[in-house]
Amino acid sequence: MKTELRSPLRDLAEQLSAGSTTPIDVAEAALARITDLDPTIHAWAHLDPDAVRSAAARIQEGGPGGALWGVPVGVKDLIDVAGMPTRCGSDLRSTAPATTDADCVARSRALGALPVGKTVTTEFGYFRPGPTRNPRAVEHTPGGSSSGSAAAVAAGMVPLAFGTQTAGSLTRPASFCGVAGFVTARGEFSTDGITGLSPSLDSLGLLARTVSDLHFAWTALRDGTRAPALVPSAPGRLRLWSGVELGEVSPEMTAALVETADSAAAAGVQCRELDAAPTIVALTEHHHTVMAYEAARERAAEAARPEEISTPLAELFATGAQTAGAEYQAALAGIAEMRQLLLAALDEDEAILGPAALGAAPRGHDATGTPVLSRPWQAMGLPVVTIPGKRDNTGLPLGLQLIGRPGAEQRLFEIAVWLESVL
């Protein structure tokens, strides 16, 4: 039986557990796919095939184990993996390997997963692009900063990859590359071992082919168990968010949102507009204040070497250094107040649906697109699922983001997989 990395993640895990394929076979399939495609896609910042084969053999010798036993996983190069360097998309970082795993990597290893290598990130998770190309259209950006993770999944190199998000670092590349993404509620998982920009904003994320795959991985990492098959379930209500107060949303992206809402309404879902434009704009401004202030301090060593980093990152650090503590505290307080008000207005069977990006992936590789449509939700630390399925008139992917309540992720996934079938 040929190992197929594009099978649903649950199916792959069951095939491994049943012995119809093996960790070594799966690792070889992943390496073969990477060998074929990565000379064009450039998704990987660090890959040692011999080490991958040795690790797969050790996993196989140990026999079937946890929920992710034998599953190959990509790891964004801001996240420590013991034995691999963490370069953060920057020459400022040492090539020496990390000595310990980040918490999320340790969790995945305990479940039997195989960290394949480090995927490309933008410089310290900000704007300077890496070499990664979009597998859907190589002349277009894959987004940032979880570009390598999104591209590796989209190209079928691995079925699952870790990413992170501080502004729009996971939602946007998921949308651009046509894969499913999940930004965890801030604080649900530890960020120990992750090189971040802003402790108040940094979140762990996952990228996979489908919403069901995301749910399978999330449940495993959270509970250590294999979740029952995710049953699609329509929401009672959807709040529709156009995003137009933050930028020029493309006609195709707007059409994708409207078409999805129309289909949901036809199925009996109550759809109404999210009337909160001033709040959304204020949250976006607060987000930038907090990120700049904290980044200048969290990455002080890099900020002290402005001539060795990109101009956008140096400007972020400079802005943060000039931001008064009172302004920073006011931004945090504003976010907390608006978060409380918004969550109070959402009931337990309601989620917010909006565009995951302003449009499809822009042509070119000098920039990664704007994260503006993720900033308000990231400021509040809410869980977000990026749902793939729509395309623009040239065939490029368009993702929609579904925003929910912390602690109600199971319901968010049930709604998201239902919407994925609509899309």
FIMARVO-136981 format. One record per residue (C-alpha): residue number from 1; residue in three letters; z, x, y. Coordinates in pm, whole numbers. Example, Ala and Ser with C-alpha at 12.3 -4.5 7.8 and 13.67 -1.06 7.14 Angstrom:
<sites>
(1; 'ala'; (780; 1230; -450))
(2; 'ser'; (714; 1367; -106))
</sites>
This chain:
<sites>
(1; 'met'; (0; 0; 0))
(2; 'lys'; (-104; 144; 338))
(3; 'thr'; (179; 167; 590))
(4; 'glu'; (95; -43; 896))
(5; 'leu'; (294; 39; 1208))
(6; 'arg'; (157; -270; 1382))
(7; 'ser'; (331; -502; 1136))
(8; 'pro'; (621; -703; 1278))
(9; 'leu'; (928; -482; 1300))
(10; 'arg'; (1120; -713; 1066))
(11; 'asp'; (842; -685; 806))
(12; 'leu'; (837; -306; 832))
(13; 'ala'; (1216; -290; 790))
(14; 'glu'; (1198; -519; 487))
(15; 'gln'; (914; -316; 333))
(16; 'leu'; (1120; -2; 375))
(17; 'ser'; (1432; -161; 229))
(18; 'ala'; (1236; -302; -66))
(19; 'gly'; (1069; 31; -138))
(20; 'ser'; (713; -93; -85))
(21; 'thr'; (684; 189; 167))
(22; 'thr'; (908; 487; 238))
(23; 'pro'; (1047; 663; 545))
(24; 'ile'; (820; 960; 466))
(25; 'asp'; (512; 735; 446))
(26; 'val'; (603; 565; 773))
(27; 'ala'; (667; 897; 947))
(28; 'glu'; (331; 1029; 826))
(29; 'ala'; (157; 714; 952))
(30; 'ala'; (319; 760; 1293))
(31; 'leu'; (225; 1128; 1308))
(32; 'ala'; (-133; 1052; 1205))
(33; 'arg'; (-163; 790; 1477))
(34; 'ile'; (-18; 1030; 1734))
(35; 'thr'; (-254; 1308; 1623))
(36; 'asp'; (-552; 1076; 1663))
(37; 'leu'; (-463; 921; 1998))
(38; 'asp'; (-224; 1138; 2194))
(39; 'pro'; (-486; 1392; 2305))
(40; 'thr'; (-616; 1103; 2519))
(41; 'ile'; (-298; 901; 2586))
(42; 'his'; (-46; 1186; 2644))
(43; 'ala'; (255; 966; 2565))
(44; 'trp'; (475; 1246; 2426))
(45; 'ala'; (668; 1508; 2618))
(46; 'his'; (820; 1666; 2305))
(47; 'leu'; (708; 1630; 1945))
(48; 'asp'; (781; 1856; 1648))
(49; 'pro'; (595; 1719; 1342))
(50; 'asp'; (776; 1948; 1098))
(51; 'ala'; (1114; 1833; 1230))
(52; 'val'; (1001; 1471; 1201))
(53; 'arg'; (900; 1524; 838))
(54; 'ser'; (1231; 1695; 757))
(55; 'ala'; (1430; 1414; 921))
(56; 'ala'; (1228; 1149; 735))
(57; 'ala'; (1295; 1328; 405))
(58; 'arg'; (1670; 1334; 476))
(59; 'ile'; (1669; 963; 559))
(60; 'gln'; (1476; 886; 241))
(61; 'glu'; (1706; 1097; 26))
(62; 'gly'; (2005; 902; 160))
(63; 'gly'; (1862; 576; 30))
(64; 'pro'; (1825; 242; 208))
(65; 'gly'; (2085; 198; 475))
(66; 'gly'; (2110; 22; 809))
(67; 'ala'; (1898; -239; 978))
(68; 'leu'; (1657; 22; 1122))
(69; 'trp'; (1643; 245; 814))
(70; 'gly'; (1327; 455; 827))
(71; 'val'; (1194; 298; 1148))
(72; 'pro'; (1032; 556; 1382))
(73; 'val'; (1150; 533; 1743))
(74; 'gly'; (1025; 692; 2065))
(75; 'val'; (1287; 807; 2317))
(76; 'lys'; (1223; 831; 2691))
(77; 'asp'; (1271; 1185; 2817))
(78; 'leu'; (1569; 1091; 3032))
(79; 'ile'; (1770; 1018; 2715))
(80; 'asp'; (1938; 1295; 2516))
(81; 'val'; (1839; 1351; 2154))
(82; 'ala'; (2025; 1628; 1975))
(83; 'gly'; (1786; 1913; 1896))
(84; 'met'; (1530; 1809; 2159))
(85; 'pro'; (1511; 1911; 2526))
(86; 'thr'; (1567; 1655; 2801))
(87; 'arg'; (1317; 1758; 3070))
(88; 'cys'; (1324; 1441; 3287))
(89; 'gly'; (962; 1497; 3390))
(90; 'ser'; (1067; 1802; 3592))
(91; 'asp'; (1042; 2180; 3568))
(92; 'leu'; (1394; 2196; 3713))
(93; 'arg'; (1534; 2107; 3373))
(94; 'ser'; (1593; 2359; 3095))
(95; 'thr'; (1388; 2366; 2776))
(96; 'ala'; (1713; 2414; 2581))
(97; 'pro'; (1772; 2131; 2333))
(98; 'ala'; (2045; 1874; 2388))
(99; 'thr'; (2347; 1925; 2165))
(100; 'thr'; (2445; 1560; 2127))
(101; 'asp'; (2273; 1223; 2113))
(102; 'ala'; (2293; 968; 2390))
(103; 'asp'; (2492; 662; 2284))
(104; 'cys'; (2181; 451; 2220))
(105; 'val'; (2024; 724; 2004))
(106; 'ala'; (2346; 768; 1809))
(107; 'arg'; (2354; 392; 1746))
(108; 'ser'; (1996; 395; 1619))
(109; 'arg'; (2058; 694; 1392))
(110; 'ala'; (2364; 520; 1245))
(111; 'leu'; (2131; 233; 1156))
(112; 'gly'; (1890; 473; 982))
(113; 'ala'; (1626; 503; 1256))
(114; 'leu'; (1410; 812; 1297))
(115; 'pro'; (1383; 945; 1655))
(116; 'val'; (1028; 1082; 1650))
(117; 'gly'; (1023; 1265; 1983))
(118; 'lys'; (1058; 1237; 2359))
(119; 'thr'; (819; 1015; 2554))
(120; 'val'; (689; 1102; 2899))
(121; 'thr'; (878; 985; 3207))
(122; 'thr'; (810; 1015; 3575))
(123; 'glu'; (1012; 1280; 3761))
(124; 'phe'; (1378; 1184; 3718))
(125; 'gly'; (1267; 823; 3668))
(126; 'tyr'; (1121; 793; 4020))
(127; 'phe'; (761; 787; 4144))
(128; 'arg'; (582; 1112; 4054))
(129; 'pro'; (361; 1026; 3754))
(130; 'gly'; (346; 1217; 3430))
(131; 'pro'; (24; 1274; 3232))
(132; 'thr'; (37; 947; 3033))
(133; 'arg'; (-267; 717; 3031))
(134; 'asn'; (-274; 342; 2972))
(135; 'pro'; (-395; 273; 2616))
(136; 'arg'; (-553; -56; 2731))
(137; 'ala'; (-766; 122; 2992))
(138; 'val'; (-723; 498; 3020))
(139; 'glu'; (-853; 510; 3378))
(140; 'his'; (-559; 292; 3487))
(141; 'thr'; (-190; 379; 3528))
(142; 'pro'; (51; 289; 3246))
(143; 'gly'; (321; 230; 3509))
(144; 'gly'; (647; 418; 3546))
(145; 'ser'; (893; 549; 3469))
(146; 'ser'; (903; 442; 3100))
(147; 'ser'; (532; 517; 3084))
(148; 'gly'; (529; 721; 2764))
(149; 'ser'; (743; 472; 2574))
(150; 'ala'; (524; 176; 2675))
(151; 'ala'; (204; 364; 2596))
(152; 'ala'; (332; 487; 2258))
(153; 'val'; (412; 131; 2153))
(154; 'ala'; (89; -13; 2295))
(155; 'ala'; (-114; 249; 2108))
(156; 'gly'; (64; 176; 1779))
(157; 'met'; (219; 524; 1755))
(158; 'val'; (570; 382; 1706))
(159; 'pro'; (687; 21; 1669))
(160; 'leu'; (989; 68; 1896))
(161; 'ala'; (1084; 288; 2190))
(162; 'phe'; (1377; 333; 2424))
(163; 'gly'; (1327; 317; 2798))
(164; 'thr'; (1545; 278; 3105))
(165; 'gln'; (1523; 83; 3429))
(166; 'thr'; (1673; 146; 3772))
(167; 'ala'; (1413; -47; 3975))
(168; 'gly'; (1108; -156; 3773))
(169; 'ser'; (1084; 131; 3528))
(170; 'leu'; (1050; -76; 3211))
(171; 'thr'; (928; -420; 3318))
(172; 'arg'; (624; -283; 3499))
(173; 'pro'; (491; -50; 3224))
(174; 'ala'; (546; -325; 2968))
(175; 'ser'; (330; -556; 3180))
(176; 'phe'; (65; -292; 3249))
(177; 'cys'; (37; -182; 2885))
(178; 'gly'; (55; -531; 2733))
(179; 'val'; (375; -493; 2530))
(180; 'ala'; (709; -670; 2523))
(181; 'gly'; (1001; -520; 2711))
(182; 'phe'; (1371; -593; 2734))
(183; 'val'; (1602; -471; 3008))
(184; 'thr'; (1957; -510; 2886))
(185; 'ala'; (2224; -660; 3109))
(186; 'arg'; (2394; -378; 3289))
(187; 'gly'; (2701; -265; 3100))
(188; 'glu'; (2600; -418; 2767))
(189; 'phe'; (2518; -73; 2631))
(190; 'ser'; (2661; 260; 2737))
(191; 'thr'; (2438; 490; 2942))
(192; 'asp'; (2623; 801; 2818))
(193; 'gly'; (2368; 1075; 2758))
(194; 'ile'; (2110; 924; 2994))
(195; 'thr'; (2004; 1108; 3309))
(196; 'gly'; (2007; 831; 3565))
(197; 'leu'; (1952; 786; 3936))
(198; 'ser'; (2202; 517; 4025))
(199; 'pro'; (2504; 427; 3809))
(200; 'ser'; (2530; 81; 3967))
(201; 'leu'; (2167; 4; 3879))
(202; 'asp'; (2070; 204; 3567))
(203; 'ser'; (2013; 1; 3250))
(204; 'leu'; (1897; 73; 2897))
(205; 'gly'; (1577; -95; 2782))
(206; 'leu'; (1361; -147; 2474))
(207; 'leu'; (984; -168; 2426))
(208; 'ala'; (811; -321; 2124))
(209; 'arg'; (493; -510; 2041))
(210; 'thr'; (640; -861; 2049))
(211; 'val'; (944; -1052; 2166))
(212; 'ser'; (1053; -1100; 1805))
(213; 'asp'; (1044; -723; 1753))
(214; 'leu'; (1261; -675; 2061))
(215; 'his'; (1512; -929; 1935))
(216; 'phe'; (1528; -762; 1593))
(217; 'ala'; (1598; -422; 1751))
(218; 'trp'; (1843; -556; 2009))
(219; 'thr'; (2046; -740; 1744))
(220; 'ala'; (2056; -431; 1524))
(221; 'leu'; (2174; -207; 1808))
(222; 'arg'; (2428; -459; 1930))
(223; 'asp'; (2572; -587; 1601))
(224; 'gly'; (2447; -343; 1338))
(225; 'thr'; (2285; -631; 1150))
(226; 'arg'; (1940; -766; 1070))
(227; 'ala'; (1898; -1082; 1272))
(228; 'pro'; (1762; -1398; 1114))
(229; 'ala'; (1405; -1474; 1213))
(230; 'leu'; (1392; -1573; 1578))
(231; 'val'; (1317; -1944; 1610))
(232; 'pro'; (1113; -2040; 1919))
(233; 'ser'; (1291; -2299; 2130))
(234; 'ala'; (1170; -2450; 2456))
(235; 'pro'; (1412; -2444; 2747))
(236; 'gly'; (1539; -2760; 2907))
(237; 'arg'; (1437; -2625; 3246))
(238; 'leu'; (1250; -2334; 3400))
(239; 'arg'; (1284; -2205; 3753))
(240; 'leu'; (945; -2074; 3868))
(241; 'trp'; (940; -1772; 4096))
(242; 'ser'; (610; -1675; 4259))
(243; 'gly'; (723; -1338; 4396))
(244; 'val'; (513; -1381; 4710))
(245; 'glu'; (802; -1308; 4946))
(246; 'leu'; (804; -950; 4817))
(247; 'gly'; (436; -862; 4799))
(248; 'glu'; (77; -968; 4751))
(249; 'val'; (65; -1111; 4400))
(250; 'ser'; (-286; -1107; 4253))
(251; 'pro'; (-465; -1440; 4202))
(252; 'glu'; (-488; -1366; 3828))
(253; 'met'; (-113; -1308; 3800))
(254; 'thr'; (-40; -1624; 3995))
(255; 'ala'; (-279; -1814; 3769))
(256; 'ala'; (-102; -1676; 3461))
(257; 'leu'; (230; -1808; 3592))
(258; 'val'; (85; -2148; 3685))
(259; 'glu'; (-97; -2191; 3354))
(260; 'thr'; (217; -2104; 3160))
(261; 'ala'; (426; -2343; 3367))
(262; 'asp'; (170; -2621; 3315))
(263; 'ser'; (181; -2568; 2939))
(264; 'ala'; (560; -2570; 2944))
(265; 'ala'; (564; -2890; 3150))
(266; 'ala'; (320; -3052; 2908))
(267; 'ala'; (569; -2975; 2631))
(268; 'gly'; (845; -3155; 2822))
(269; 'val'; (1007; -2864; 3006))
(270; 'gln'; (1131; -2945; 3356))
(271; 'cys'; (976; -2686; 3587))
(272; 'arg'; (1084; -2643; 3947))
(273; 'glu'; (1042; -2375; 4208))
(274; 'leu'; (1313; -2117; 4270))
(275; 'asp'; (1390; -2180; 4636))
(276; 'ala'; (1569; -1857; 4723))
(277; 'ala'; (1328; -1639; 4921))
(278; 'pro'; (1583; -1510; 5179))
(279; 'thr'; (1824; -1421; 4899))
(280; 'ile'; (1552; -1241; 4702))
(281; 'val'; (1446; -1039; 5004))
(282; 'ala'; (1807; -946; 5085))
(283; 'leu'; (1872; -840; 4725))
(284; 'thr'; (1565; -617; 4734))
(285; 'glu'; (1687; -447; 5051))
(286; 'his'; (2037; -404; 4909))
(287; 'his'; (1888; -256; 4592))
(288; 'his'; (1711; 17; 4788))
(289; 'thr'; (2027; 98; 4986))
(290; 'val'; (2238; 133; 4671))
(291; 'met'; (1976; 333; 4482))
(292; 'ala'; (1921; 581; 4766))
(293; 'tyr'; (2292; 629; 4835))
(294; 'glu'; (2385; 683; 4471))
(295; 'ala'; (2079; 893; 4383))
(296; 'ala'; (2158; 1144; 4658))
(297; 'arg'; (2500; 1196; 4499))
(298; 'glu'; (2419; 1150; 4130))
(299; 'arg'; (2133; 1400; 4153))
(300; 'ala'; (2291; 1627; 4413))
(301; 'ala'; (2177; 1945; 4235))
(302; 'glu'; (1815; 1834; 4255))
(303; 'ala'; (1856; 1703; 4610))
(304; 'ala'; (1962; 2052; 4714))
(305; 'arg'; (1618; 2186; 4613))
(306; 'pro'; (1377; 1962; 4809))
(307; 'glu'; (1097; 2218; 4801))
(308; 'glu'; (1089; 2199; 4419))
(309; 'ile'; (1066; 1821; 4382))
(310; 'ser'; (810; 1562; 4487))
(311; 'thr'; (800; 1432; 4842))
(312; 'pro'; (895; 1071; 4745))
(313; 'leu'; (1201; 1189; 4553))
(314; 'ala'; (1305; 1424; 4833))
(315; 'glu'; (1268; 1135; 5080))
(316; 'leu'; (1485; 910; 4861))
(317; 'phe'; (1758; 1174; 4852))
(318; 'ala'; (1733; 1228; 5228))
(319; 'thr'; (1760; 855; 5295))
(320; 'gly'; (2062; 830; 5068))
(321; 'ala'; (2234; 1126; 5230))
(322; 'gln'; (2195; 958; 5569))
(323; 'thr'; (2323; 620; 5449))
(324; 'ala'; (2675; 547; 5568))
(325; 'gly'; (2941; 459; 5317))
(326; 'ala'; (3007; 131; 5497))
(327; 'glu'; (2641; 31; 5462))
(328; 'tyr'; (2651; 114; 5091))
(329; 'gln'; (2967; -90; 5037))
(330; 'ala'; (2817; -383; 5229))
(331; 'ala'; (2510; -372; 5004))
(332; 'leu'; (2726; -378; 4690))
(333; 'ala'; (2927; -669; 4826))
(334; 'gly'; (2611; -857; 4920))
(335; 'ile'; (2469; -812; 4571))
(336; 'ala'; (2792; -934; 4409))
(337; 'glu'; (2804; -1246; 4628))
(338; 'met'; (2438; -1336; 4573))
(339; 'arg'; (2468; -1276; 4198))
(340; 'gln'; (2758; -1518; 4176))
(341; 'leu'; (2573; -1784; 4373))
(342; 'leu'; (2249; -1750; 4175))
(343; 'leu'; (2418; -1758; 3835))
(344; 'ala'; (2623; -2060; 3939))
(345; 'ala'; (2297; -2241; 4014))
(346; 'leu'; (2152; -2173; 3667))
(347; 'asp'; (2278; -2379; 3376))
(348; 'glu'; (2300; -2255; 3018))
(349; 'asp'; (1956; -2388; 2917))
(350; 'glu'; (1765; -2255; 3214))
(351; 'ala'; (1586; -1930; 3293))
(352; 'ile'; (1372; -1790; 3574))
(353; 'leu'; (1004; -1719; 3503))
(354; 'gly'; (797; -1504; 3735))
(355; 'pro'; (536; -1227; 3748))
(356; 'ala'; (642; -895; 3597))
(357; 'ala'; (426; -701; 3845))
(358; 'leu'; (204; -780; 4141))
(359; 'gly'; (-100; -773; 3914))
(360; 'ala'; (-268; -572; 3642))
(361; 'ala'; (-237; -193; 3622))
(362; 'pro'; (-405; -31; 3924))
(363; 'arg'; (-690; 210; 3864))
(364; 'gly'; (-601; 578; 3898))
(365; 'his'; (-318; 811; 3799))
(366; 'asp'; (-177; 930; 4130))
(367; 'ala'; (71; 640; 4151))
(368; 'thr'; (246; 406; 3906))
(369; 'gly'; (239; 74; 4094))
(370; 'thr'; (521; -87; 4285))
(371; 'pro'; (851; -193; 4124))
(372; 'val'; (928; -446; 4398))
(373; 'leu'; (926; -756; 4175))
(374; 'ser'; (1201; -612; 3955))
(375; 'arg'; (1434; -494; 4230))
(376; 'pro'; (1627; -820; 4296))
(377; 'trp'; (1699; -884; 3926))
(378; 'gln'; (1789; -520; 3862))
(379; 'ala'; (2024; -526; 4161))
(380; 'met'; (2214; -809; 3990))
(381; 'gly'; (2207; -641; 3648))
(382; 'leu'; (2053; -943; 3473))
(383; 'pro'; (1882; -931; 3131))
(384; 'val'; (1504; -954; 3155))
(385; 'val'; (1236; -1002; 2889))
(386; 'thr'; (877; -905; 2971))
(387; 'ile'; (646; -1136; 2778))
(388; 'pro'; (293; -1013; 2702))
(389; 'gly'; (-13; -1225; 2636))
(390; 'lys'; (-212; -1298; 2949))
(391; 'arg'; (-511; -1095; 3077))
(392; 'asp'; (-698; -1069; 3403))
(393; 'asn'; (-1072; -1128; 3436))
(394; 'thr'; (-1143; -767; 3331))
(395; 'gly'; (-925; -789; 3020))
(396; 'leu'; (-627; -593; 3154))
(397; 'pro'; (-281; -715; 3047))
(398; 'leu'; (-63; -934; 3267))
(399; 'gly'; (303; -976; 3177))
(400; 'leu'; (550; -1239; 3291))
(401; 'gln'; (922; -1172; 3323))
(402; 'leu'; (1189; -1412; 3204))
(403; 'ile'; (1526; -1360; 3370))
(404; 'gly'; (1846; -1496; 3219))
(405; 'arg'; (2223; -1489; 3224))
(406; 'pro'; (2431; -1198; 3091))
(407; 'gly'; (2598; -1305; 2770))
(408; 'ala'; (2326; -1559; 2692))
(409; 'glu'; (2065; -1315; 2563))
(410; 'gln'; (2017; -1498; 2232))
(411; 'arg'; (1907; -1810; 2420))
(412; 'leu'; (1689; -1596; 2648))
(413; 'phe'; (1507; -1455; 2345))
(414; 'glu'; (1458; -1801; 2193))
(415; 'ile'; (1296; -1918; 2517))
(416; 'ala'; (1093; -1598; 2551))
(417; 'val'; (944; -1619; 2202))
(418; 'trp'; (853; -1983; 2269))
(419; 'leu'; (680; -1882; 2592))
(420; 'glu'; (507; -1597; 2410))
(421; 'ser'; (342; -1858; 2186))
(422; 'val'; (237; -2048; 2500))
(423; 'leu'; (93; -1730; 2652))
</sites>
